[in-house]
Amino acid sequence: MPPKTFQIHTSLLFDPKQKSFVENISIEVNPSTGEIVNLTTRDDDDSFITNNPKDIDLRGKTVLPGLVDSHTHIFIHAYEERSGTQQMRDQSAVERTIRASNHARAALLAGYTTYRDLGTEALGNADANLRDCINRGLTPGPRLFVATDALASSGSYELRVENKLGGNGLGLSVPRASDVADGVWGVRAAVRRRVGDGADVIKFYADYRRKTMRFPPDIPGGASEGGGGKILFPPKRRNPAVPLYSEDEMKSIVEEARLAELPVAAHAGETRTAIWASEAGVTSVEHVFEDTHGVEDEFFDKLKEKGTIWVPTMATAEMLPAEMFDECKKRVGRACEKGVKIAAGGDTGTFNHGLNVREIEILIDSGMKLEDALEAATVVGWEACGGELSGFKFGWFDKGNRADIIALETDPRDDKKALRKVSFVMKDGKVWKQNGVPVDMITVPQWPVEDASDSGEEWTELDVAVPKMSMSVPLPVYRPGRSSS
Ligand SMILES: [Zn+2]
């Protein structure tokens, strides 16, 4: 009988629980359960004896738990390629789905074995469907924890059209971009709808730039002053983020999500609204790019008091004007000094999937220690997914954890770009990338093998292994909106 388990031998491994690099660990994996079954420390680099041909040798590389991106949109591709509005309004569901399956492959090959995916952006609960396809082994991708539709109050997070006269299905119709809910019972009903649709996490907009229609956006092609497509004298703060929900409504959302044992993520552009969301008991606050009301210290203190995770989505902040991005980086630096718990989540999708590690690089660039940043991209990501409530253990190495294991070609302590050099990816005990090459990305049906002694007219039923194949995955290109130095 061949052994049911195999070993992964490492010489350098990052342990997010100890927050340190450790040497000469071997990880025993059971591929039929997808779990880590044991960890042993070897005496030295080559002191292991094994004759199991299935063992994997990752010595000489840097081994990490599979990475967690705590803020993604699997159905969105880079805004610099097409705006969010164009993607939501104009792209077919088929195009968006095919793009999403490409995104899932790109993420997996970049070392991301888990995604906390915070909203389909006008594609209903298609994220739950995609999650199920991945869980059923129909297509490769990270383990998805999905929000389905985000909750938003009336007249806030929606596709805007200036001409509202064509209602009743006769005029322009656009898909809904959120589950609209108002009032303490209204929002509870919306959470119940999300649970019913299969959400793993509840997302709501605590604030949003919802006053677009006071000074509508300039009309492309008609933006010259003479053409009448441009607001000539807009105010300085043309469309600031303002609250969508009262504190009571936020509390209702959290209470209802708790009944269903689901974590809650709150979009908050402003520190003030993030404080309300944290007070209401959300698991995480997302973004928080501005501090208009000068309450940054209170924001940090509230997060620490309530144990709220901050997902600052720096990789999308990089697309903001330079001064604003610099201010965001400084705020992350101050949060690190204060000991605020941060998870790495890039708002990935607004820039392309597969480039997810940009978030970790910017966190480090903002003053976060490498070890803290790796923790933010692993264990804290697990906590953002609900921790034990997620139903799984991932993001660190332990018996019973998912066997999500990746390897970098270089040591991130010496090489700032090490996280871009993922050469090995395993998720749930299955290898998806080896020696830098994708494997098993397409499942192909296989003709039964003919018995050589046979005339060839009858097939012999054999359990034929599907050959390992690689496919060309459209690889995203990193084009920052501006220099990050
Ligand atoms: Zn987002």
Residues whose N, C-alpha, C, O or C-beta is under 5 A from the ligand:
A	BS01	ZN	L118 D347
